[in-house]
Amino acid sequence: MTYPDSVRFLYALGNEVRSSRLGLERMTVLIEALGSPHRVGRFIHVAGTNGKGSVAAMIDAALRAAGLRTGLYTSPHLVEPTERIRIGGRSVGMEQFVWAFEQVHQAAEQLLREGRLEHHPTYFETVTAMAFVLFRAQAVKSAVLEVGLGGRLDATNVVTPRLCVITPIDFDHEAFLGKSLEAIAAEKAGILKPGVPAVFAAQRPEVVATLERAAAAAGIEPVWTSRWRAEEVALQADGSRFVAAGPRRIRLDCPLAGEHQIANTLTALTALDCLGVPDDAIRDGIRQTCWPGRLERVSTGPDILLDGAHNPAGAHALAAHITRFYSGRKVWLIYGAMRDKAVAEMSAILFPLAAQVIVTASDQPRAVRPELIRDLVSHPRLRIAPRLAEALEMARQAPPQDVVFVTGSLFLVGEARALLVQ
């Protein structure tokens, strides 16, 4: 089987959100048939609504700086599915991806023939199992797993980790996780395990109560990131420098743009401190963290920045960054979103900051048609581009002193990155 063949098969399983079948029964049967690779090595399990990818990337980078052979599993990908599985800081190769796919697919087919599975594992379940298989085969010592959807019933939740981390929880995927923050928090808290330490980021009051109850039920005393605070903060358009003051003082240099990344850095720091990672590795790892598609500048003259803000909290964070660093420049916004997102709310947050708005759609079946976005929100200078390539061509007409943001969906950001980054 070739790499394109494996990718086509995965996509044929259906969109990983719409076709998701929450529950651990299939994943448990599959992973045990593969020899339980999820029991090999040490896992750090990261759930939450916002910042979980950034936090996972920082933890992975610091563990590598400490000399460990690491794995990192995240979703979704921006350009290629291989990005979801990283070993030693690099995406796995296409040959490795195909090898892992064949291991998992053959096991699934055997289970189907035996009647132990009713359906082939989903897209996300398949790739999650592939990550476990590759981590074992590549002798990974510590792996960071980002939850895909929720937590309690997510395919990654077959592990008993060394540490659980929960980043800020907000509204997202309400159709799957519940209509209230309490319900969503309860699903995210489903990654907690008896006796497994946990780190909690700062949360809304109703979320705090839910997480505290879940921790008490698991018999654990969570470590809150509030034990650390940021002092001497120097916030710049391309990152931040500050002193993390808490049990001791650590000077940190975060290369990820956005004020919200300071809180994410403190979450990663708290997790790394719980893991006993030395301060010099924490400093080096955070300084070397790379997390594409999040306030990432990919072109100049005009500046073009990509940001996968895909929910209201992400939109607020992007709006704050634009207001702080680009209020003196004319802002162009290329926007596209998925149908299961709060499109009206997000566009109401972002569109007023833009002098020019171009609404478009990613090449995804769940993408909202640009005409529908146009009808949801009013803007005096709004244009439609049926495809992202056309939207980028329009934006390239902007004067060099202007700035262009591509946002609304990680799928859109991924397509933009494929077109703009060589």
TORLOVEX-48127 format. One line per field, with one value per residue (C-alpha): x, y, z; residue number from 0; residue in three letters. Coordinates in steps of 0.5 Angstrom, whole numbers, plus 500, padded with zeros to 3 digits. Example, Ala and Ser with C-alpha at 12.3 -4.5 7.8 and 13.67 -1.06 7.14 Angstrom:
2
c1: c(525|527)
c2: c(491|498)
c3: c(516|514)
num: c(0|1)
residu: c(Ala|Ser)
This chain:
422
c1: c(500|502|502|496|493|493|491|485|482|483|479|474|472|469|470|473|468|462|463|466|463|465|466|472|470|472|479|480|479|483|489|489|489|495|499|497|502|499|502|509|513|510|504|502|495|493|485|482|478|484|491|492|496|501|501|503|508|512|512|514|520|522|522|527|531|532|535|529|526|519|513|507|500|496|490|488|494|495|497|499|496|504|504|499|505|511|518|524|520|519|513|514|516|511|514|513|506|504|507|503|497|498|499|492|488|490|488|482|480|482|477|472|472|472|466|469|468|462|465|472|475|474|479|481|481|485|491|491|492|498|501|501|504|509|511|513|516|521|522|519|520|515|509|505|498|493|485|481|474|472|476|472|470|476|480|486|483|485|492|494|498|504|500|494|493|487|488|482|475|470|464|466|463|457|453|458|460|454|450|453|460|459|457|463|468|465|467|474|475|474|481|483|485|486|493|495|497|493|495|489|490|486|478|471|468|463|468|473|467|466|474|474|469|472|479|476|472|479|482|487|489|490|496|493|497|496|502|506|505|508|512|517|513|515|510|512|508|512|512|514|519|517|519|515|515|512|516|522|524|525|526|522|522|516|516|509|505|499|498|494|501|503|498|499|507|505|501|506|511|507|506|514|515|511|515|521|524|530|529|535|531|524|527|531|525|520|524|525|517|515|507|505|498|498|499|504|507|508|509|511|509|504|505|500|499|495|491|487|482|476|472|469|475|480|477|477|485|486|482|486|493|490|488|495|500|496|491|495|495|490|487|485|481|481|475|472|469|466|458|459|462|459|460|456|459|466|465|462|468|473|470|469|477|478|478|477|474|474|470|471|471|476|476|472|465|463|466|460|459|461|454|452|457|456|448|450|454|454|461|461|467|466|467|467|472|469|476|482|487|482|482|489|490|485|489|496|493|494|499|505|504|497|497|493|490|487|483|477|479|485|483|483|490|493|491|493|500|500|500|504|510|515)
c2: c(500|507|513|516|510|510|517|516|510|514|520|515|513|520|526|525|530|528|520|520|515|516|511|506|499|499|502|498|491|494|496|490|486|490|488|494|499|504|500|502|508|514|518|526|526|533|535|542|547|552|552|544|544|549|546|539|542|546|540|535|540|541|533|533|538|534|528|524|521|523|522|527|526|532|533|536|536|543|540|532|527|525|531|528|523|526|523|526|533|531|528|521|519|517|510|510|512|507|501|503|504|497|494|497|496|489|488|491|487|481|483|484|477|475|479|482|489|491|497|499|504|511|516|518|511|509|514|514|507|508|513|508|503|507|510|503|501|507|506|513|514|519|521|527|526|531|529|530|531|531|527|521|518|520|514|517|515|508|510|510|517|519|526|529|536|540|547|552|550|554|552|548|542|543|537|532|535|538|545|548|549|544|538|540|540|534|530|533|531|524|523|524|517|515|516|520|527|532|540|545|551|557|556|559|559|554|549|550|546|541|539|539|534|530|530|529|523|520|521|526|533|537|542|549|553|559|557|561|568|572|578|583|581|584|582|583|581|575|572|574|574|574|571|565|567|561|556|559|564|562|567|564|566|564|564|563|570|572|574|568|564|566|562|556|557|557|551|547|549|547|540|540|542|536|531|533|536|541|548|549|544|547|554|551|547|553|557|552|550|551|550|552|556|560|567|565|570|566|572|579|585|585|581|575|571|565|563|557|561|556|558|564|564|563|569|573|572|573|580|582|581|585|591|591|590|592|597|602|598|597|589|585|578|572|568|561|556|550|549|546|552|559|563|569|570|569|573|579|579|579|583|590|590|589|594|589|582|576|570|564|556|551|544|541|538|541|548|554|557|564|567|564|568|574|574|572|579|586|589|595|592|584|580|573|568|561|558|560|561|566|570|570|573|578|580|580|586|590|595|592|596|593|586|580|575|568|565|561|554|550|547|553|555|548|550|557|554|549|555|560|556|552)
c3: c(500|498|503|498|499|506|507|502|506|513|509|507|514|514|517|524|528|524|524|531|535|542|547|548|547|540|542|547|543|538|542|546|539|537|544|548|546|550|556|554|556|560|557|559|557|555|555|555|550|548|549|549|543|545|552|549|544|550|554|549|547|554|555|549|552|558|553|553|546|546|542|541|538|536|532|527|522|518|511|512|517|518|523|528|530|532|534|537|535|527|524|522|515|510|510|518|517|512|516|522|518|515|523|525|519|519|526|525|519|523|529|524|521|528|530|535|532|528|525|522|527|526|523|529|533|527|527|535|535|530|534|540|535|533|539|542|535|536|543|545|553|554|550|550|548|546|547|540|543|550|554|558|551|547|544|547|554|554|557|565|564|569|569|567|564|563|560|560|558|554|549|543|540|545|540|543|550|552|552|559|561|567|562|558|564|566|560|560|567|564|563|571|574|581|583|577|579|575|573|572|569|571|570|570|577|574|571|578|582|577|576|584|584|579|582|589|586|583|590|587|590|583|582|580|575|580|584|578|576|571|573|569|562|556|551|543|537|536|543|550|556|563|570|572|580|584|588|585|580|572|567|560|553|549|542|541|539|543|551|552|551|557|561|557|558|566|565|561|567|572|568|567|575|577|572|575|569|571|570|564|560|561|559|553|551|552|548|542|542|535|534|527|525|531|530|525|520|513|509|508|504|506|513|512|519|520|526|527|532|531|537|541|546|540|537|543|544|536|537|543|539|533|538|542|536|529|531|527|521|516|517|512|514|511|514|513|518|520|520|528|530|533|526|528|535|532|526|531|535|529|523|526|527|520|514|509|510|505|507|504|505|506|502|507|507|513|511|511|505|504|502|509|513|509|511|518|520|517|514|510|506|505|499|497|495|493|494|499|493|490|497|498|491|493|499|496|493|500|500|504|510|511|515|513|518|515|521|523|522|523|516|513|516|514|506|507|510|504|499|502|506|501)
num: c(0|1|2|3|4|5|6|7|8|9|10|11|12|13|14|15|16|17|18|19|20|21|22|23|24|25|26|27|28|29|30|31|32|33|34|35|36|37|38|39|40|41|42|43|44|45|46|47|48|49|50|51|52|53|54|55|56|57|58|59|60|61|62|63|64|65|66|67|68|69|70|71|72|73|74|75|76|77|78|79|80|81|82|83|84|85|86|87|88|89|90|91|92|93|94|95|96|97|98|99|100|101|102|103|104|105|106|107|108|109|110|111|112|113|114|115|116|117|118|119|120|121|122|123|124|125|126|127|128|129|130|131|132|133|134|135|136|137|138|139|140|141|142|143|144|145|146|147|148|149|150|151|152|153|154|155|156|157|158|159|160|161|162|163|164|165|166|167|168|169|170|171|172|173|174|175|176|177|178|179|180|181|182|183|184|185|186|187|188|189|190|191|192|193|194|195|196|197|198|199|200|201|202|203|204|205|206|207|208|209|210|211|212|213|214|215|216|217|218|219|220|221|222|223|224|225|226|227|228|229|230|231|232|233|234|235|236|237|238|239|240|241|242|243|244|245|246|247|248|249|250|251|252|253|254|255|256|257|258|259|260|261|262|263|264|265|266|267|268|269|270|271|272|273|274|275|276|277|278|279|280|281|282|283|284|285|286|287|288|289|290|291|292|293|294|295|296|297|298|299|300|301|302|303|304|305|306|307|308|309|310|311|312|313|314|315|316|317|318|319|320|321|322|323|324|325|326|327|328|329|330|331|332|333|334|335|336|337|338|339|340|341|342|343|344|345|346|347|348|349|350|351|352|353|354|355|356|357|358|359|360|361|362|363|364|365|366|367|368|369|370|371|372|373|374|375|376|377|378|379|380|381|382|383|384|385|386|387|388|389|390|391|392|393|394|395|396|397|398|399|400|401|402|403|404|405|406|407|408|409|410|411|412|413|414|415|416|417|418|419|420|421)
residu: c(Met|Thr|Tyr|Pro|Asp|Ser|Val|Arg|Phe|Leu|Tyr|Ala|Leu|Gly|Asn|Glu|Val|Arg|Ser|Ser|Arg|Leu|Gly|Leu|Glu|Arg|Met|Thr|Val|Leu|Ile|Glu|Ala|Leu|Gly|Ser|Pro|His|Arg|Val|Gly|Arg|Phe|Ile|His|Val|Ala|Gly|Thr|Asn|Gly|Lys|Gly|Ser|Val|Ala|Ala|Met|Ile|Asp|Ala|Ala|Leu|Arg|Ala|Ala|Gly|Leu|Arg|Thr|Gly|Leu|Tyr|Thr|Ser|Pro|His|Leu|Val|Glu|Pro|Thr|Glu|Arg|Ile|Arg|Ile|Gly|Gly|Arg|Ser|Val|Gly|Met|Glu|Gln|Phe|Val|Trp|Ala|Phe|Glu|Gln|Val|His|Gln|Ala|Ala|Glu|Gln|Leu|Leu|Arg|Glu|Gly|Arg|Leu|Glu|His|His|Pro|Thr|Tyr|Phe|Glu|Thr|Val|Thr|Ala|Met|Ala|Phe|Val|Leu|Phe|Arg|Ala|Gln|Ala|Val|Lys|Ser|Ala|Val|Leu|Glu|Val|Gly|Leu|Gly|Gly|Arg|Leu|Asp|Ala|Thr|Asn|Val|Val|Thr|Pro|Arg|Leu|Cys|Val|Ile|Thr|Pro|Ile|Asp|Phe|Asp|His|Glu|Ala|Phe|Leu|Gly|Lys|Ser|Leu|Glu|Ala|Ile|Ala|Ala|Glu|Lys|Ala|Gly|Ile|Leu|Lys|Pro|Gly|Val|Pro|Ala|Val|Phe|Ala|Ala|Gln|Arg|Pro|Glu|Val|Val|Ala|Thr|Leu|Glu|Arg|Ala|Ala|Ala|Ala|Ala|Gly|Ile|Glu|Pro|Val|Trp|Thr|Ser|Arg|Trp|Arg|Ala|Glu|Glu|Val|Ala|Leu|Gln|Ala|Asp|Gly|Ser|Arg|Phe|Val|Ala|Ala|Gly|Pro|Arg|Arg|Ile|Arg|Leu|Asp|Cys|Pro|Leu|Ala|Gly|Glu|His|Gln|Ile|Ala|Asn|Thr|Leu|Thr|Ala|Leu|Thr|Ala|Leu|Asp|Cys|Leu|Gly|Val|Pro|Asp|Asp|Ala|Ile|Arg|Asp|Gly|Ile|Arg|Gln|Thr|Cys|Trp|Pro|Gly|Arg|Leu|Glu|Arg|Val|Ser|Thr|Gly|Pro|Asp|Ile|Leu|Leu|Asp|Gly|Ala|His|Asn|Pro|Ala|Gly|Ala|His|Ala|Leu|Ala|Ala|His|Ile|Thr|Arg|Phe|Tyr|Ser|Gly|Arg|Lys|Val|Trp|Leu|Ile|Tyr|Gly|Ala|Met|Arg|Asp|Lys|Ala|Val|Ala|Glu|Met|Ser|Ala|Ile|Leu|Phe|Pro|Leu|Ala|Ala|Gln|Val|Ile|Val|Thr|Ala|Ser|Asp|Gln|Pro|Arg|Ala|Val|Arg|Pro|Glu|Leu|Ile|Arg|Asp|Leu|Val|Ser|His|Pro|Arg|Leu|Arg|Ile|Ala|Pro|Arg|Leu|Ala|Glu|Ala|Leu|Glu|Met|Ala|Arg|Gln|Ala|Pro|Pro|Gln|Asp|Val|Val|Phe|Val|Thr|Gly|Ser|Leu|Phe|Leu|Val|Gly|Glu|Ala|Arg|Ala|Leu|Leu|Val|Gln)
